[in-house]
């Protein structure tokens, strides 16, 4: 990679870092800054980054970022989060996510002619997962009721992992006619079953080692955080070694690590009803502290990923983007997201402003970018259209959700404060 690209990227991220707190309440978000900086560094600007020459670096950064985000997000999810708060996360994941993938598939067939059945399915699945980081103010504003903030956060932490099997199966079906591609049956066994088992084993072993070491005071806090960072790395590498999915391995490792880690942190504490809430909070804090380094590194790599997305993906796409790509992007961020949310939340007793708020804040981000990159490298029919639709949708989401998060978060929070009802 051009060393000047590294210098510019470092300067850009450093500049954002020193004013990040002040920008957090404005319409300017971190992903917006990174994507804009990437466009300036790419072929439309300084031409410091080239998709062909820097393909390996780009893929390594994006895949590393997604693996860490998958692990950290899954490890943060608690089972009680899925049961409480009117079961918002369960409704969004069990009903809303499948409906989003199906509706995205159907509208892609209507709007994007020339693509095959399974290429259209790939688009529908790739653009289904949400990324709360693109509208961070929407889930961090304390005026927004906790059930809504928690529901959106849990959805974002789990839906990319849940969408992964559907993506891999659709990708396998789309490329089944090529000799070098695995069929859906092989993908199911290797990517889903084997990778899931490897990830669960790695997460369990990592939590066990960490718990035993901490209990005996045999390790320093810094090295315990490094041990946690090695868990998704090992799970990812082992899955790749058996031709499985490293992402599914990292995600299931996070699920196992969080569950076992919280159980071990709570072991031996008072089991009375009075102490239960404090025990749960202490266990959550313990796991959160150990995953902190992994989470922070994931944030840095995510920022670099959006920068590279702007430089090597979005820049070239803008040269041949057409109205169909823009139309599908608009439909994906509105109808494809909001209609399934309305159906998923039917009967939950939520008022229209709450349903609309949840429906709007379904940004498309890192997972869609990485899945799109993988699909692009599979050389499927209609790759240019597929890549263009995904890039335009993510870019539009970065802009619209980033600009609206602070304003709508505060406005919805004031509405809820006045009414007191979801």
C-alpha positions as a Python dict, from the first residue, in 0.01 Angstrom:
ca = {
    (1, 'X'): (0, 0, 0),
    (2, 'X'): (114, 353, -78),
    (3, 'X'): (275, 489, 243),
    (4, 'X'): (107, 824, 183),
    (5, 'X'): (-228, 647, 211),
    (6, 'X'): (-131, 533, 561),
    (7, 'X'): (-24, 887, 653),
    (8, 'X'): (-351, 1039, 528),
    (9, 'X'): (-559, 770, 699),
    (10, 'X'): (-378, 821, 1030),
    (11, 'X'): (-418, 1198, 1008),
    (12, 'X'): (-788, 1164, 928),
    (13, 'X'): (-861, 930, 1220),
    (14, 'X'): (-648, 1138, 1457),
    (15, 'X'): (-834, 1451, 1352),
    (16, 'X'): (-1169, 1287, 1417),
    (17, 'X'): (-1050, 1147, 1750),
    (18, 'X'): (-962, 1489, 1894),
    (19, 'X'): (-1310, 1630, 1822),
    (20, 'X'): (-1515, 1309, 1846),
    (21, 'X'): (-1702, 1414, 2161),
    (22, 'X'): (-1819, 1742, 2008),
    (23, 'X'): (-1913, 1579, 1678),
    (24, 'X'): (-2118, 1313, 1859),
    (25, 'X'): (-2408, 1558, 1900),
    (26, 'X'): (-2398, 1686, 1542),
    (27, 'X'): (-2505, 1547, 1206),
    (28, 'X'): (-2144, 1441, 1137),
    (29, 'X'): (-2075, 1079, 1235),
    (30, 'X'): (-1750, 883, 1239),
    (31, 'X'): (-1851, 657, 946),
    (32, 'X'): (-1943, 966, 742),
    (33, 'X'): (-1598, 1115, 800),
    (34, 'X'): (-1426, 787, 711),
    (35, 'X'): (-1626, 724, 394),
    (36, 'X'): (-1570, 1083, 278),
    (37, 'X'): (-1200, 1052, 354),
    (38, 'X'): (-1188, 726, 162),
    (39, 'X'): (-1346, 889, -142),
    (40, 'X'): (-1080, 1161, -125),
    (41, 'X'): (-803, 898, -108),
    (42, 'X'): (-944, 681, -388),
    (43, 'X'): (-952, 712, -767),
    (44, 'X'): (-1195, 1005, -754),
    (45, 'X'): (-948, 1205, -544),
    (46, 'X'): (-580, 1161, -458),
    (47, 'X'): (-568, 809, -605),
    (48, 'X'): (-359, 675, -316),
    (49, 'X'): (-552, 347, -287),
    (50, 'X'): (-620, 103, -570),
    (51, 'X'): (-867, -185, -551),
    (52, 'X'): (-647, -415, -757),
    (53, 'X'): (-315, -344, -589),
    (54, 'X'): (-449, -318, -235),
    (55, 'X'): (-703, -601, -253),
    (56, 'X'): (-528, -820, 7),
    (57, 'X'): (-490, -536, 257),
    (58, 'X'): (-852, -432, 207),
    (59, 'X'): (-986, -782, 259),
    (60, 'X'): (-765, -844, 564),
    (61, 'X'): (-881, -524, 736),
    (62, 'X'): (-1249, -572, 657),
    (63, 'X'): (-1261, -939, 754),
    (64, 'X'): (-1063, -880, 1074),
    (65, 'X'): (-1299, -599, 1169),
    (66, 'X'): (-1611, -808, 1110),
    (67, 'X'): (-1472, -1108, 1301),
    (68, 'X'): (-1396, -893, 1605),
    (69, 'X'): (-1729, -710, 1585),
    (70, 'X'): (-1917, -1040, 1557),
    (71, 'X'): (-1735, -1181, 1861),
    (72, 'X'): (-1772, -868, 2076),
    (73, 'X'): (-2137, -818, 1981),
    (74, 'X'): (-2232, -1179, 2052),
    (75, 'X'): (-2043, -1187, 2382),
    (76, 'X'): (-2234, -880, 2504),
    (77, 'X'): (-2579, -1034, 2451),
    (78, 'X'): (-2745, -1174, 2762),
    (79, 'X'): (-3026, -1427, 2750),
    (80, 'X'): (-3246, -1210, 2969),
    (81, 'X'): (-3219, -932, 2707),
    (82, 'X'): (-3407, -1157, 2466),
    (83, 'X'): (-3689, -1224, 2710),
    (84, 'X'): (-3755, -883, 2862),
    (85, 'X'): (-3857, -548, 2718),
    (86, 'X'): (-4166, -691, 2544),
    (87, 'X'): (-3940, -937, 2358),
    (88, 'X'): (-3839, -665, 2111),
    (89, 'X'): (-3510, -834, 2008),
    (90, 'X'): (-3680, -1172, 1959),
    (91, 'X'): (-3950, -1020, 1743),
    (92, 'X'): (-3698, -824, 1535),
    (93, 'X'): (-3467, -1124, 1488),
    (94, 'X'): (-3714, -1412, 1455),
    (95, 'X'): (-3978, -1233, 1246),
    (96, 'X'): (-3834, -908, 1118),
    (97, 'X'): (-3500, -1040, 987),
    (98, 'X'): (-3639, -1328, 773),
    (99, 'X'): (-3909, -1098, 636),
    (100, 'X'): (-3645, -836, 553),
    (101, 'X'): (-3437, -1089, 360),
    (102, 'X'): (-3743, -1219, 173),
    (103, 'X'): (-3877, -873, 88),
    (104, 'X'): (-3530, -755, -19),
    (105, 'X'): (-3510, -1058, -250),
    (106, 'X'): (-3856, -987, -398),
    (107, 'X'): (-3794, -617, -461),
    (108, 'X'): (-3452, -690, -610),
    (109, 'X'): (-3628, -913, -864),
    (110, 'X'): (-3863, -627, -952),
    (111, 'X'): (-3604, -346, -965),
    (112, 'X'): (-3283, -514, -1084),
    (113, 'X'): (-3337, -707, -1410),
    (114, 'X'): (-3063, -924, -1553),
    (115, 'X'): (-2967, -1102, -1230),
    (116, 'X'): (-3042, -1466, -1157),
    (117, 'X'): (-3266, -1592, -880),
    (118, 'X'): (-2983, -1664, -638),
    (119, 'X'): (-2787, -1348, -717),
    (120, 'X'): (-3101, -1157, -620),
    (121, 'X'): (-3120, -1363, -301),
    (122, 'X'): (-2760, -1270, -220),
    (123, 'X'): (-2852, -900, -242),
    (124, 'X'): (-3155, -949, -18),
    (125, 'X'): (-2951, -1128, 248),
    (126, 'X'): (-2643, -904, 230),
    (127, 'X'): (-2851, -592, 292),
    (128, 'X'): (-3058, -737, 577),
    (129, 'X'): (-2820, -707, 880),
    (130, 'X'): (-2815, -376, 1067),
    (131, 'X'): (-2522, -185, 1214),
    (132, 'X'): (-2599, 31, 1518),
    (133, 'X'): (-2264, 209, 1481),
    (134, 'X'): (-2400, 410, 1187),
    (135, 'X'): (-2667, 566, 1407),
    (136, 'X'): (-2491, 549, 1741),
    (137, 'X'): (-2669, 851, 1887),
    (138, 'X'): (-3001, 676, 1828),
    (139, 'X'): (-2909, 399, 2072),
    (140, 'X'): (-2693, 598, 2313),
    (141, 'X'): (-2923, 894, 2385),
    (142, 'X'): (-3045, 841, 2743),
    (143, 'X'): (-3371, 1016, 2660),
    (144, 'X'): (-3463, 727, 2431),
    (145, 'X'): (-3640, 462, 2644),
    (146, 'X'): (-3421, 171, 2752),
    (147, 'X'): (-3635, -103, 2586),
    (148, 'X'): (-3588, 63, 2247),
    (149, 'X'): (-3214, 125, 2293),
    (150, 'X'): (-3154, -228, 2419),
    (151, 'X'): (-3372, -382, 2150),
    (152, 'X'): (-3185, -209, 1869),
    (153, 'X'): (-2846, -290, 2024),
    (154, 'X'): (-2924, -660, 2071),
    (155, 'X'): (-3066, -681, 1719),
    (156, 'X'): (-2750, -527, 1577),
    (157, 'X'): (-2529, -757, 1784),
    (158, 'X'): (-2698, -1076, 1666),
    (159, 'X'): (-2857, -1025, 1324),
    (160, 'X'): (-2535, -1030, 1121),
    (161, 'X'): (-2444, -1368, 1272),
    (162, 'X'): (-2794, -1503, 1213),
    (163, 'X'): (-2787, -1380, 852),
    (164, 'X'): (-2452, -1547, 784),
    (165, 'X'): (-2586, -1900, 716),
    (166, 'X'): (-2844, -1761, 473),
    (167, 'X'): (-2575, -1560, 296),
    (168, 'X'): (-2342, -1860, 262),
    (169, 'X'): (-2621, -2085, 134),
    (170, 'X'): (-2741, -1824, -117),
    (171, 'X'): (-2383, -1766, -231),
    (172, 'X'): (-2326, -2141, -272),
    (173, 'X'): (-2649, -2178, -470),
    (174, 'X'): (-2559, -1881, -691),
    (175, 'X'): (-2220, -2031, -775),
    (176, 'X'): (-2324, -2395, -790),
    (177, 'X'): (-2270, -2412, -1162),
    (178, 'X'): (-1897, -2346, -1121),
    (179, 'X'): (-1672, -2640, -1046),
    (180, 'X'): (-1466, -2450, -790),
    (181, 'X'): (-1770, -2364, -577),
    (182, 'X'): (-1899, -2579, -292),
    (183, 'X'): (-2262, -2681, -314),
    (184, 'X'): (-2521, -2589, -49),
    (185, 'X'): (-2487, -2929, 124),
    (186, 'X'): (-2111, -2890, 168),
    (187, 'X'): (-2160, -2531, 287),
    (188, 'X'): (-2416, -2647, 542),
    (189, 'X'): (-2183, -2910, 686),
    (190, 'X'): (-1859, -2711, 682),
    (191, 'X'): (-1968, -2351, 723),
    (192, 'X'): (-2257, -2405, 959),
    (193, 'X'): (-2214, -2728, 1156),
    (194, 'X'): (-1836, -2757, 1175),
    (195, 'X'): (-1771, -2385, 1210),
    (196, 'X'): (-2038, -2347, 1474),
    (197, 'X'): (-1896, -2634, 1676),
    (198, 'X'): (-1540, -2499, 1650),
    (199, 'X'): (-1654, -2154, 1758),
    (200, 'X'): (-1850, -2285, 2056),
    (201, 'X'): (-1553, -2495, 2167),
    (202, 'X'): (-1310, -2204, 2131),
    (203, 'X'): (-1538, -1967, 2323),
    (204, 'X'): (-1595, -2219, 2603),
    (205, 'X'): (-1223, -2299, 2633),
    (206, 'X'): (-1129, -1932, 2633),
    (207, 'X'): (-1379, -1850, 2907),
    (208, 'X'): (-1266, -2149, 3114),
    (209, 'X'): (-898, -2056, 3088),
    (210, 'X'): (-972, -1695, 3169),
    (211, 'X'): (-1191, -1782, 3466),
    (212, 'X'): (-941, -2024, 3619),
    (213, 'X'): (-652, -1784, 3568),
    (214, 'X'): (-841, -1491, 3719),
    (215, 'X'): (-960, -1699, 4016),
    (216, 'X'): (-601, -1793, 4100),
    (217, 'X'): (-474, -1439, 4031),
    (218, 'X'): (-221, -1599, 3794),
    (219, 'X'): (-245, -1341, 3516),
    (220, 'X'): (-241, -965, 3477),
    (221, 'X'): (-554, -778, 3362),
    (222, 'X'): (-377, -666, 3042),
    (223, 'X'): (-285, -1020, 2941),
    (224, 'X'): (-635, -1145, 3020),
    (225, 'X'): (-767, -898, 2764),
    (226, 'X'): (-508, -1022, 2515),
    (227, 'X'): (-620, -1381, 2582),
    (228, 'X'): (-976, -1280, 2494),
    (229, 'X'): (-855, -1121, 2169),
    (230, 'X'): (-693, -1451, 2075),
    (231, 'X'): (-1022, -1642, 2106),
    (232, 'X'): (-1193, -1503, 1792),
    (233, 'X'): (-859, -1510, 1608),
    (234, 'X'): (-813, -1880, 1683),
    (235, 'X'): (-1176, -1965, 1609),
    (236, 'X'): (-1160, -1781, 1275),
    (237, 'X'): (-832, -1946, 1172),
    (238, 'X'): (-947, -2297, 1268),
    (239, 'X'): (-1268, -2260, 1070),
    (240, 'X'): (-1080, -2135, 764),
    (241, 'X'): (-838, -2428, 798),
    (242, 'X'): (-1126, -2676, 753),
    (243, 'X'): (-1281, -2472, 468),
    (244, 'X'): (-1555, -2346, 697),
    (245, 'X'): (-1673, -1996, 783),
    (246, 'X'): (-1444, -1800, 1011),
    (247, 'X'): (-1722, -1547, 1071),
    (248, 'X'): (-1962, -1809, 1205),
    (249, 'X'): (-1677, -1941, 1418),
    (250, 'X'): (-1607, -1595, 1563),
    (251, 'X'): (-1978, -1529, 1626),
    (252, 'X'): (-2050, -1858, 1802),
    (253, 'X'): (-1725, -1817, 1999),
    (254, 'X'): (-1860, -1486, 2125),
    (255, 'X'): (-2190, -1644, 2227),
    (256, 'X'): (-2012, -1920, 2419),
    (257, 'X'): (-1754, -1691, 2574),
    (258, 'X'): (-2015, -1443, 2699),
    (259, 'X'): (-2245, -1712, 2840),
    (260, 'X'): (-1972, -1914, 3013),
    (261, 'X'): (-1784, -1603, 3125),
    (262, 'X'): (-2089, -1455, 3295),
    (263, 'X'): (-2172, -1788, 3459),
    (264, 'X'): (-1821, -1820, 3600),
    (265, 'X'): (-1816, -1458, 3715),
    (266, 'X'): (-2144, -1512, 3900),
    (267, 'X'): (-2040, -1847, 4053),
    (268, 'X'): (-2001, -1839, 4426),
    (269, 'X'): (-2187, -1510, 4468),
    (270, 'X'): (-2500, -1488, 4688),
    (271, 'X'): (-2798, -1647, 4520),
    (272, 'X'): (-3071, -1459, 4707),
    (273, 'X'): (-3329, -1255, 4521),
    (274, 'X'): (-3190, -936, 4672),
    (275, 'X'): (-2842, -1007, 4540),
    (276, 'X'): (-2948, -1135, 4198),
    (277, 'X'): (-2949, -799, 4023),
    (278, 'X'): (-2611, -705, 4167),
    (279, 'X'): (-2467, -1043, 4074),
    (280, 'X'): (-2586, -1009, 3714),
    (281, 'X'): (-2447, -656, 3689),
    (282, 'X'): (-2110, -766, 3829),
    (283, 'X'): (-2093, -1059, 3585),
    (284, 'X'): (-2178, -831, 3292),
    (285, 'X'): (-1913, -582, 3402),
    (286, 'X'): (-1653, -857, 3435),
    (287, 'X'): (-1711, -991, 3083),
    (288, 'X'): (-1733, -639, 2943),
    (289, 'X'): (-1397, -547, 3095),
    (290, 'X'): (-1224, -856, 2955),
    (291, 'X'): (-1363, -793, 2604),
    (292, 'X'): (-1272, -422, 2611),
    (293, 'X'): (-948, -455, 2412),
    (294, 'X'): (-1120, -669, 2147),
    (295, 'X'): (-1404, -417, 2128),
    (296, 'X'): (-1170, -119, 2090),
    (297, 'X'): (-958, -289, 1824),
    (298, 'X'): (-1279, -379, 1643),
    (299, 'X'): (-1382, -13, 1648),
    (300, 'X'): (-1048, 96, 1501),
    (301, 'X'): (-1061, -165, 1227),
    (302, 'X'): (-1422, -73, 1155),
    (303, 'X'): (-1320, 290, 1105),
    (304, 'X'): (-1044, 177, 867),
    (305, 'X'): (-1296, -47, 692),
    (306, 'X'): (-1528, 245, 616),
    (307, 'X'): (-1230, 445, 493),
    (308, 'X'): (-1128, 160, 259),
    (309, 'X'): (-1490, 114, 157),
    (310, 'X'): (-1500, 475, 38),
    (311, 'X'): (-1168, 444, -144),
    (312, 'X'): (-1176, 103, -314),
    (313, 'X'): (-1548, 15, -333),
    (314, 'X'): (-1767, 325, -341),
    (315, 'X'): (-1535, 541, -553),
    (316, 'X'): (-1522, 301, -850),
    (317, 'X'): (-1895, 220, -814),
    (318, 'X'): (-1996, 586, -846),
    (319, 'X'): (-1853, 585, -1197),
    (320, 'X'): (-2119, 345, -1322),
    (321, 'X'): (-2402, 380, -1067),
    (322, 'X'): (-2749, 418, -1222),
    (323, 'X'): (-3099, 506, -1111),
    (324, 'X'): (-3193, 144, -1044),
    (325, 'X'): (-2919, 112, -783),
    (326, 'X'): (-3033, 432, -613),
    (327, 'X'): (-3398, 325, -623),
    (328, 'X'): (-3322, -11, -468),
    (329, 'X'): (-3105, 154, -202),
    (330, 'X'): (-3392, 385, -105),
    (331, 'X'): (-3637, 95, -95),
    (332, 'X'): (-3394, -114, 110),
    (333, 'X'): (-3358, 154, 378),
    (334, 'X'): (-3731, 225, 397),
    (335, 'X'): (-3983, -33, 274),
    (336, 'X'): (-3758, -339, 306),
    (337, 'X'): (-3666, -248, 663),
    (338, 'X'): (-3977, -77, 796),
    (339, 'X'): (-4256, -302, 670),
    (340, 'X'): (-4107, -618, 832),
    (341, 'X'): (-4057, -421, 1155),
    (342, 'X'): (-4423, -318, 1154),
    (343, 'X'): (-4529, -680, 1105),
    (344, 'X'): (-4282, -810, 1363),
    (345, 'X'): (-4403, -565, 1629),
    (346, 'X'): (-4774, -613, 1564),
    (347, 'X'): (-4945, -698, 1890),
    (348, 'X'): (-4657, -572, 2105),
    (349, 'X'): (-4861, -274, 2226),
    (350, 'X'): (-4620, -15, 2086),
    (351, 'X'): (-4739, 322, 1965),
    (352, 'X'): (-4672, 437, 1604),
    (353, 'X'): (-4381, 675, 1688),
    (354, 'X'): (-4194, 391, 1861),
    (355, 'X'): (-4251, 150, 1574),
    (356, 'X'): (-4143, 417, 1324),
    (357, 'X'): (-3828, 493, 1526),
    (358, 'X'): (-3727, 128, 1544),
    (359, 'X'): (-3810, 82, 1177),
    (360, 'X'): (-3601, 374, 1059),
    (361, 'X'): (-3291, 290, 1259),
    (362, 'X'): (-3185, -20, 1072),
    (363, 'X'): (-2857, 108, 918),
    (364, 'X'): (-2659, -109, 676),
    (365, 'X'): (-2290, -114, 754),
    (366, 'X'): (-1985, -331, 805),
    (367, 'X'): (-2146, -674, 762),
    (368, 'X'): (-2305, -570, 431),
    (369, 'X'): (-1970, -433, 307),
    (370, 'X'): (-1779, -752, 393),
    (371, 'X'): (-2047, -986, 260),
    (372, 'X'): (-2058, -779, -58),
    (373, 'X'): (-1681, -802, -95),
    (374, 'X'): (-1693, -1181, -59),
    (375, 'X'): (-1972, -1203, -316),
    (376, 'X'): (-1775, -979, -553),
    (377, 'X'): (-1471, -1205, -533),
    (378, 'X'): (-1684, -1509, -617),
    (379, 'X'): (-1722, -1364, -971),
    (380, 'X'): (-2095, -1432, -986),
    (381, 'X'): (-2299, -1327, -1289),
    (382, 'X'): (-2394, -961, -1259),
    (383, 'X'): (-2113, -890, -1013),
    (384, 'X'): (-2092, -523, -1114),
    (385, 'X'): (-2460, -466, -1045),
    (386, 'X'): (-2449, -662, -720),
    (387, 'X'): (-2146, -471, -593),
    (388, 'X'): (-2294, -139, -700),
    (389, 'X'): (-2629, -190, -527),
    (390, 'X'): (-2463, -290, -200),
    (391, 'X'): (-2216, 1, -211),
    (392, 'X'): (-2480, 262, -290),
    (393, 'X'): (-2712, 129, -17),
    (394, 'X'): (-2441, 134, 250),
    (395, 'X'): (-2323, 480, 144),
    (396, 'X'): (-2678, 617, 154),
    (397, 'X'): (-2728, 458, 495),
    (398, 'X'): (-2408, 616, 628),
    (399, 'X'): (-2534, 955, 513),
    (400, 'X'): (-2902, 937, 608),
    (401, 'X'): (-2876, 749, 936),
    (402, 'X'): (-2571, 948, 1041),
    (403, 'X'): (-2743, 1280, 975),
    (404, 'X'): (-3071, 1187, 1140),
    (405, 'X'): (-2954, 995, 1449),
    (406, 'X'): (-2894, 1288, 1686),
    (407, 'X'): (-3200, 1487, 1576),
    (408, 'X'): (-3449, 1200, 1576),
    (409, 'X'): (-3305, 1055, 1895),
    (410, 'X'): (-3360, 1379, 2085),
    (411, 'X'): (-3702, 1438, 1929),
    (412, 'X'): (-3825, 1087, 2001),
    (413, 'X'): (-3680, 1109, 2353),
    (414, 'X'): (-3875, 1430, 2417),
    (415, 'X'): (-4193, 1270, 2285),
    (416, 'X'): (-4148, 971, 2512),
    (417, 'X'): (-4067, 1196, 2809),
    (418, 'X'): (-4397, 1380, 2756),
    (419, 'X'): (-4614, 1075, 2703),
    (420, 'X'): (-4441, 818, 2926),
    (421, 'X'): (-4567, 536, 2705),
    (422, 'X'): (-4394, 328, 2440),
}
